[in-house]
């Protein structure tokens, strides 16, 4: 009998990526991120996510537009901001709920929501953040859960 993990890996290996329309691909500037569709056989509307080392400051605006355009609800970041005294990635979320980030002549606003997502387990090296991406000119907003795992060190296995 095939294990659940083996079944999922087999389904992922058999995905027909040629049949996806171009809207599912992260087009435009290099974003240092990968779009992960919902698992095959999932109910429609299941969570898709983007896994990212982290965008660079020059791509922050495009990165947030892609999160909204792809209707992504979960963002997984595997890179700490700093490791061994060296900067590893740039912080692309606000530090406090009262200090949002603004892009595109203030049309695009990224806010840190005051409450972390509920119902998630407390795990070492994993921070949970709720971000609201808003565009005042186009009149939309989108909430994304950021899972920031900081235990995956360069050139070694991540801590558990």
C-alpha positions as CSV (number, residue, x, y, z in Angstrom):
1,X,0.0,0.0,0.0
2,X,1.4,3.4,-1.0
3,X,2.0,5.9,1.8
4,X,0.2,9.3,1.6
5,X,3.6,11.1,1.2
6,X,4.6,8.7,-1.7
7,X,1.2,9.2,-3.3
8,X,1.5,13.0,-3.2
9,X,5.0,12.9,-4.6
10,X,3.9,10.7,-7.4
11,X,1.0,13.0,-8.2
12,X,3.4,16.0,-8.2
13,X,5.7,14.2,-10.6
14,X,2.9,13.5,-12.9
15,X,1.5,17.0,-13.1
16,X,1.1,18.2,-16.7
17,X,2.6,21.7,-16.4
18,X,2.2,22.3,-20.1
19,X,-1.6,22.5,-19.6
20,X,-1.5,25.4,-17.2
21,X,-2.4,28.7,-18.7
22,X,0.3,31.5,-18.5
23,X,-1.6,33.2,-15.7
24,X,-0.3,30.6,-13.2
25,X,3.3,31.5,-14.0
26,X,5.2,34.3,-12.2
27,X,6.0,36.4,-15.2
28,X,7.9,39.7,-15.2
29,X,11.0,40.5,-13.3
30,X,12.9,37.8,-11.5
31,X,11.3,37.4,-8.1
32,X,13.4,34.7,-6.4
33,X,10.1,32.8,-5.8
34,X,8.2,29.7,-6.9
35,X,4.5,29.4,-7.3
36,X,3.2,26.1,-5.8
37,X,-0.3,25.2,-7.0
38,X,-2.8,23.4,-4.8
39,X,-2.2,19.6,-4.8
40,X,-3.8,17.6,-7.6
41,X,-7.2,16.4,-6.6
42,X,-7.7,19.2,-4.1
43,X,-11.0,20.8,-3.9
44,X,-11.4,23.9,-6.0
45,X,-10.2,27.0,-4.2
46,X,-7.6,25.1,-2.2
47,X,-4.6,27.0,-1.0
48,X,-1.8,27.7,-3.4
49,X,1.3,29.2,-2.1
50,X,4.5,31.0,-3.1
51,X,7.8,29.7,-1.6
52,X,10.5,32.4,-1.6
53,X,14.0,33.0,-0.3
54,X,12.9,36.7,-0.3
55,X,12.4,39.4,-2.9
56,X,15.1,42.1,-3.4
57,X,14.1,45.7,-2.7
58,X,14.0,46.4,-6.5
59,X,11.3,43.7,-6.9
60,X,9.1,44.3,-3.7
61,X,6.4,46.0,-5.7
62,X,6.2,43.3,-8.4
63,X,6.4,40.6,-5.7
64,X,3.3,41.9,-3.9
65,X,1.4,42.4,-7.2
66,X,2.1,38.8,-8.0
67,X,0.9,37.6,-4.6
68,X,-2.4,39.3,-5.3
69,X,-2.7,38.3,-9.0
70,X,-2.1,34.7,-8.2
71,X,-4.6,34.8,-5.3
72,X,-2.0,33.4,-3.0
73,X,-3.0,33.0,0.6
74,X,0.2,31.6,2.0
75,X,3.8,32.8,1.5
76,X,6.6,30.7,2.8
77,X,10.0,32.3,3.3
78,X,12.9,30.1,4.1
79,X,15.6,32.7,4.5
80,X,16.6,34.4,7.8
81,X,17.2,38.2,7.6
82,X,20.7,37.7,9.0
83,X,23.0,34.7,9.6
84,X,26.4,34.8,11.2
85,X,26.5,38.6,11.1
86,X,25.8,38.7,7.3
87,X,22.6,40.0,5.7
88,X,20.8,37.2,4.0
89,X,17.6,38.8,2.8
90,X,15.8,42.1,3.0
91,X,12.8,42.6,5.1
92,X,9.8,43.1,2.9
93,X,7.0,43.4,5.5
94,X,6.3,46.2,8.0
95,X,7.9,46.0,11.5
96,X,4.7,47.2,13.3
97,X,1.0,47.4,12.4
98,X,1.3,51.2,12.6
99,X,4.1,51.5,10.0
100,X,2.9,50.1,6.6
101,X,5.1,50.0,3.5
102,X,4.1,52.0,0.5
103,X,4.9,51.5,-3.2
104,X,3.8,52.8,-6.6
105,X,3.3,56.4,-5.5
106,X,1.4,55.2,-2.4
107,X,-1.2,53.3,-4.4
108,X,0.1,49.9,-3.1
109,X,0.2,49.5,0.7
110,X,1.5,46.6,2.7
111,X,0.2,46.4,6.3
112,X,1.1,44.1,9.2
113,X,-2.1,43.0,10.8
114,X,-2.0,43.2,14.6
115,X,-3.0,39.6,15.2
116,X,-1.0,36.6,14.0
117,X,-3.0,33.9,12.2
118,X,-4.9,31.7,14.7
119,X,-4.9,28.0,15.0
120,X,-1.3,27.5,14.0
121,X,1.1,25.6,16.3
122,X,4.0,27.4,18.0
123,X,7.2,26.0,16.4
124,X,10.8,26.9,17.0
125,X,12.3,29.1,14.2
126,X,8.9,29.8,12.6
127,X,7.3,33.2,12.7
128,X,3.7,33.8,11.5
129,X,2.6,37.1,10.2
130,X,-0.7,38.3,8.6
131,X,-0.1,40.9,5.8
132,X,-2.7,42.9,4.1
133,X,-1.8,44.0,0.5
134,X,-4.0,46.9,-0.6
135,X,-4.2,49.0,-3.7
136,X,-6.2,52.2,-3.2
137,X,-6.2,53.2,-6.9
138,X,-7.6,49.8,-8.0
139,X,-9.8,49.4,-4.9
140,X,-8.7,45.9,-3.8
141,X,-7.1,44.3,-0.7
142,X,-5.8,40.8,-0.1
143,X,-4.6,39.1,3.1
144,X,-1.6,36.8,3.0
145,X,-0.2,34.6,5.8
146,X,3.6,34.8,5.9
147,X,5.3,31.7,7.3
148,X,8.9,32.8,7.9
149,X,11.2,29.8,8.8
150,X,14.6,31.0,10.0
151,X,16.2,27.7,11.0
152,X,17.3,26.7,7.5
153,X,21.0,27.7,7.5
154,X,23.2,28.0,4.4
155,X,25.0,24.8,3.5
156,X,23.4,22.7,6.3
157,X,20.2,20.9,7.2
158,X,17.6,23.0,8.8
159,X,16.8,22.7,12.5
160,X,13.7,20.9,13.5
